[in-house]
Amino acid sequence: MDVSVEAGDSVASWCGGIRLEVYPLMGRPGVRAIGEIGLDTRTAWREALARLVRSSADRLHVDLSRVTFIDVAGVTDLAVAAQSLSAGRRIVVHRPPPQLARVLAVCWPELGGIEVTP
């Protein structure tokens, strides 16, 4: 059973032992995700990205340093969010799991609305 909870600007989801928590970043527009991004937590991930792209900032930050896994669908959600941004805006992904950059390079090599930093 998937359980999703929203508290203010935070989103959390868990199913069995799999969890994802997403919190706003302090000091800059963006979010920090903790846990795993996959089938069982996709609803929370999509909701967090939807909230993120509604921000008016030109650079939106996504800290994935505490994400241990992201599946192809989770990377797809991130790419779709980046594609939805108007010209001049971008998502900057900080310290993602290694598979994220590989999936982006293979599936969206020309995607300009996203920047991955190690």
PyMOL commands that set and color helices and strands:
alter all, ss='L'
color gray80, all
select helices_A, chain A and resi 39-53+72-83+98-107
alter helices_A, ss='H'
color red, helices_A
select strands_A, chain A and resi 3-7+10-15+18-24+30-37+59-70+90-94+114-117
alter strands_A, ss='S'
color yellow, strands_A
deselect
rebuild
show_as cartoon
